[in-house]
């Protein structure tokens, strides 16, 4: 049977079935149901305890803003805030020696007219730098504060011109004002004349820091022939009874004291005068007499030489 005849036969049978004619079988194919795919249910498990909320992040502190403009100058009559001292950087502090309270004979009958007479002096406990202040430490002070020394202000040769390649030598070309400024910045002070002499000669009243017999090899004085400073602590045999170094020679040292006559002294001397400060110890170009523990010298507070330095106390 061709396709056309078959089509007409199907139509006829369908018509007869629709009209209720029995015995006619519907040959229309029944659609087969699609196979059911397995279903995997989504199970949501409830938690008995709710999860904690994430912590609130701690905000970072806002960086301190650096002012781009300098503060306005304080008006006349206004109350100024106290100045904040610049702390010394690490490494500036020279080793210090503790000197216990004691009594010693200050001055000597063997010295000049202003060193007489010897007399007993009580000294309270104090500390003193074991070495003279060096170029390296003074540079840290200048770098931290922008300090200008008296010679710099007057156009004179400055301390740093003497410091080239000499970090561990004593700073020179500094006035009393400059030395005092450094000590204050470092949380210290200049030693008094009595403190200086006691630290130099001890309770045995030595004529030199190392004893009563002069030894040109124990300090940097004129007889050393060096004609300049040496590194601090270069003469360990010349240390004082308290193990303080270079208290004879190398450089003169500023003190905090103004010159006064010793009790009973009536001598006239250029040592005394208004506005002067005592110098002690002698320098690299000084002779035996000036290197004694009791020799006294003085100068105005703006004096600055290439053989003049200092050490601090507190």
C-alpha positions as CSV (number, residue, x, y, z in Angstrom):
1,X,0.0,0.0,0.0
2,X,1.3,3.3,-0.9
3,X,1.5,6.2,1.4
4,X,-1.7,7.9,0.1
5,X,-3.8,4.8,0.4
6,X,-2.6,4.3,4.0
7,X,-3.4,7.8,4.9
8,X,-7.0,7.5,3.7
9,X,-7.4,4.2,5.6
10,X,-6.3,5.8,8.9
11,X,-8.6,8.8,8.4
12,X,-11.6,6.4,7.7
13,X,-10.9,4.3,10.7
14,X,-10.7,7.3,12.9
15,X,-14.0,8.6,11.6
16,X,-15.7,5.3,12.3
17,X,-14.3,5.2,15.8
18,X,-15.5,8.7,16.4
19,X,-19.0,7.7,15.3
20,X,-19.1,4.9,17.9
21,X,-18.7,2.0,15.5
22,X,-17.6,-1.0,17.6
23,X,-14.8,-3.2,16.7
24,X,-12.6,-0.5,15.5
25,X,-9.3,-0.2,17.3
26,X,-7.5,3.2,17.6
27,X,-4.2,2.6,16.1
28,X,-2.9,6.0,17.0
29,X,0.4,5.4,18.8
30,X,0.4,6.2,22.5
31,X,3.3,8.5,23.6
32,X,5.6,6.8,26.0
33,X,6.3,8.7,29.3
34,X,9.8,10.0,29.7
35,X,11.8,8.2,32.4
36,X,11.9,10.0,35.7
37,X,15.4,11.2,36.7
38,X,16.3,10.7,40.3
39,X,15.7,13.8,42.4
40,X,18.2,14.8,44.9
41,X,16.6,17.1,47.5
42,X,18.4,20.2,48.8
43,X,18.6,19.8,52.5
44,X,19.1,23.0,54.5
45,X,20.3,22.1,58.0
46,X,19.3,24.5,60.6
47,X,22.0,25.6,63.2
48,X,21.0,25.6,66.8
49,X,23.3,28.6,67.6
50,X,23.5,31.6,65.2
51,X,27.0,32.4,63.9
52,X,28.6,35.4,65.5
53,X,28.7,38.6,63.5
54,X,32.2,39.4,62.1
55,X,34.1,41.9,64.4
56,X,34.0,45.5,63.6
57,X,37.4,46.5,62.2
58,X,39.4,48.9,64.4
59,X,40.0,52.1,62.5
60,X,43.8,53.0,62.2
61,X,44.8,56.0,64.0
62,X,45.0,59.1,61.8
63,X,48.7,60.0,61.3
64,X,49.8,63.2,63.0
65,X,49.9,66.0,60.5
66,X,53.1,67.9,60.2
67,X,52.4,71.6,59.9
68,X,53.6,73.1,56.7
69,X,53.8,76.6,58.1
70,X,55.8,77.7,61.1
71,X,53.7,78.8,64.2
72,X,52.8,82.4,64.5
73,X,55.2,84.4,66.7
74,X,54.0,84.9,70.2
75,X,52.5,88.3,70.7
76,X,53.8,90.6,73.3
77,X,52.2,90.0,76.7
78,X,50.9,86.5,75.7
79,X,51.7,83.6,77.9
80,X,54.3,81.4,76.2
81,X,54.1,77.6,76.4
82,X,57.1,76.0,78.1
83,X,59.8,75.0,75.6
84,X,60.3,71.3,75.0
85,X,63.9,70.3,75.4
86,X,65.3,68.3,72.5
87,X,66.3,64.9,74.0
88,X,69.8,63.8,73.3
89,X,70.0,61.0,70.7
90,X,71.3,57.6,71.7
91,X,75.0,57.3,72.0
92,X,75.7,60.9,73.0
93,X,76.1,60.3,76.7
94,X,79.8,59.9,77.6
95,X,80.5,57.4,80.4
96,X,80.2,59.1,83.8
97,X,82.1,58.4,87.0
98,X,80.4,58.5,90.4
99,X,82.3,60.6,92.9
100,X,81.2,60.1,96.4
101,X,80.8,62.9,98.9
102,X,84.1,63.8,100.6
103,X,86.5,66.4,102.0
104,X,89.7,67.4,100.3
105,X,92.4,70.1,100.4
106,X,91.7,72.6,97.6
107,X,94.6,74.8,96.5
108,X,98.3,74.5,97.2
109,X,101.2,76.5,98.7
110,X,103.2,75.3,95.7
111,X,101.0,77.1,93.2
112,X,100.7,80.7,92.1
113,X,99.4,83.5,94.3
114,X,95.7,82.8,93.4
115,X,96.1,79.0,94.3
116,X,96.8,79.7,97.9
117,X,96.2,78.9,100.7
118,X,95.2,75.2,100.7
119,X,91.9,74.8,102.6
120,X,89.5,72.0,103.4
121,X,86.4,71.8,101.1
122,X,83.4,69.6,101.5
123,X,82.0,68.2,98.3
124,X,78.6,66.6,97.9
125,X,78.3,63.4,95.7
126,X,78.2,64.1,92.0
127,X,78.9,62.5,88.6
128,X,81.4,63.7,86.0
129,X,82.2,62.7,82.5
130,X,85.0,60.2,82.3
131,X,86.2,61.9,79.1
132,X,86.2,65.3,77.6
133,X,83.2,66.0,75.2
134,X,84.2,64.8,71.7
135,X,83.7,66.3,68.2
136,X,81.4,63.4,67.4
137,X,79.1,64.1,70.3
138,X,79.1,67.9,69.8
139,X,78.2,67.3,66.2
140,X,75.1,65.3,67.2
141,X,74.1,68.3,69.4
142,X,74.5,70.7,66.5
143,X,72.7,68.5,64.1
144,X,69.8,68.0,66.4
145,X,69.3,71.6,67.4
146,X,70.9,73.7,64.7
147,X,73.0,75.4,67.3
148,X,75.4,78.2,66.3
149,X,78.5,78.6,68.4
150,X,79.9,82.0,69.4
151,X,82.8,81.8,66.9
152,X,80.3,81.0,64.2
153,X,78.2,84.1,65.1
154,X,81.3,86.3,65.1
155,X,82.7,84.9,61.8
156,X,85.7,83.3,63.5
157,X,87.1,79.9,62.6
158,X,84.6,77.3,63.7
159,X,84.8,74.1,65.8
160,X,84.1,71.8,62.8
161,X,87.3,73.0,61.0
162,X,89.3,71.4,63.8
163,X,87.2,68.2,63.8
164,X,88.1,66.8,60.4
165,X,89.0,63.1,60.9
166,X,89.0,63.6,64.7
167,X,85.7,62.4,65.8
168,X,87.1,61.0,69.1
169,X,89.2,64.1,69.9
170,X,87.9,66.7,72.3
171,X,85.8,69.4,70.7
172,X,87.6,72.8,70.7
173,X,86.8,76.3,69.7
174,X,83.8,76.4,71.9
175,X,83.0,79.2,74.4
176,X,81.6,78.9,77.9
177,X,78.1,79.7,76.4
178,X,78.5,76.8,73.9
179,X,79.7,74.3,76.5
180,X,76.9,75.3,78.9
181,X,74.3,74.9,76.1
182,X,75.6,71.4,75.2
183,X,75.5,70.3,78.9
184,X,71.9,71.5,79.3
185,X,70.8,69.7,76.1
186,X,72.4,66.5,77.4
187,X,70.6,66.8,80.8
188,X,73.8,67.7,82.6
189,X,75.8,70.8,83.6
190,X,79.3,72.1,83.8
191,X,81.2,71.0,87.0
192,X,82.0,73.5,89.7
193,X,85.7,74.4,90.2
194,X,85.7,72.5,93.5
195,X,84.1,69.4,91.9
196,X,86.6,69.5,89.0
197,X,89.7,69.7,91.4
198,X,88.3,67.0,93.6
199,X,87.8,64.7,90.6
200,X,91.3,65.4,89.5
201,X,93.3,65.0,92.7
202,X,91.2,62.9,95.0
203,X,91.5,62.7,98.8
204,X,95.3,62.3,98.6
205,X,95.7,65.9,97.2
206,X,97.8,64.9,94.2
207,X,99.7,67.6,92.4
208,X,98.9,65.8,89.2
209,X,96.0,63.5,88.5
210,X,98.3,60.5,88.7
211,X,100.5,61.5,91.7
212,X,102.9,64.1,92.9
213,X,105.8,63.5,90.6
214,X,105.5,65.0,87.1
215,X,105.7,62.6,84.2
216,X,105.6,64.1,80.7
217,X,104.5,60.8,79.3
218,X,101.3,60.8,81.3
219,X,99.5,63.6,79.5
220,X,99.4,65.6,76.3
221,X,101.2,68.8,77.3
222,X,103.9,70.9,75.6
223,X,106.6,68.2,76.3
224,X,104.6,65.6,74.4
225,X,105.6,67.5,71.2
226,X,102.3,66.6,69.5
227,X,101.2,70.3,69.2
228,X,97.5,69.4,69.0
229,X,94.7,67.4,70.6
230,X,94.8,63.6,71.0
231,X,91.9,61.2,71.2
232,X,90.3,61.2,74.6
233,X,91.6,58.6,77.0
234,X,94.9,58.2,75.2
235,X,96.9,58.4,78.5
236,X,95.5,55.7,80.8
237,X,98.5,56.1,83.1
238,X,97.5,59.7,83.6
239,X,94.0,59.0,84.9
240,X,92.9,60.5,88.3
241,X,92.2,58.5,91.4
242,X,88.6,58.4,90.3
243,X,89.6,57.1,86.8
244,X,88.8,60.3,85.1
245,X,90.9,60.9,82.0
246,X,92.8,63.9,80.5
247,X,92.4,66.1,83.5
248,X,95.9,67.3,82.8
249,X,96.7,68.4,79.3
250,X,94.9,67.9,75.9
251,X,92.5,70.8,76.4
252,X,91.6,73.4,79.0
253,X,88.2,72.8,80.5
254,X,85.4,75.2,81.3
255,X,83.8,75.1,84.7
256,X,80.6,76.6,86.1
257,X,82.4,78.7,88.7
258,X,83.3,82.4,88.6
259,X,86.7,83.2,90.2
260,X,86.8,83.9,93.9
261,X,89.6,84.4,96.3
262,X,90.3,81.5,98.6
263,X,89.7,82.1,102.3
264,X,92.5,84.3,103.6
265,X,93.9,85.1,100.2
266,X,94.8,88.8,99.7
267,X,96.7,88.6,96.4
268,X,95.9,90.6,93.4
269,X,95.6,88.6,90.2
270,X,94.3,88.9,86.7
271,X,92.4,85.7,87.4
272,X,89.7,87.8,89.2
273,X,87.2,90.0,87.5
274,X,83.6,90.5,86.5
275,X,82.1,88.2,83.9
276,X,84.9,85.6,84.0
277,X,84.7,81.8,84.4
278,X,87.3,79.4,85.7
279,X,89.3,77.2,83.4
280,X,91.1,74.1,84.6
281,X,93.5,71.4,83.5
282,X,95.9,73.0,81.0
283,X,96.1,72.2,77.3
284,X,98.3,70.5,74.7
285,X,100.8,73.5,74.6
286,X,101.1,74.0,78.4
287,X,104.0,73.4,80.7
288,X,104.3,71.5,84.0
289,X,103.0,74.3,86.3
290,X,99.8,74.7,84.2
291,X,99.2,71.0,84.2
292,X,98.9,70.7,88.0
293,X,95.5,69.9,89.6
294,X,95.4,73.2,91.4
295,X,96.4,75.7,88.7
296,X,93.7,78.2,88.0
297,X,92.9,80.2,84.9
298,X,89.9,82.3,83.8
299,X,88.3,83.8,80.7
300,X,85.3,85.7,79.5
301,X,82.4,83.4,78.4
302,X,82.8,84.1,74.7
303,X,86.4,82.9,74.6
304,X,87.1,80.1,72.2
305,X,90.5,78.7,71.4
306,X,91.9,75.5,69.7
307,X,93.1,74.2,73.1
308,X,89.9,74.9,75.0
309,X,87.1,72.3,75.6
310,X,85.0,70.9,78.4
311,X,83.3,68.0,80.1
312,X,80.0,67.7,81.9
313,X,78.8,66.8,85.4
314,X,75.5,66.2,87.1
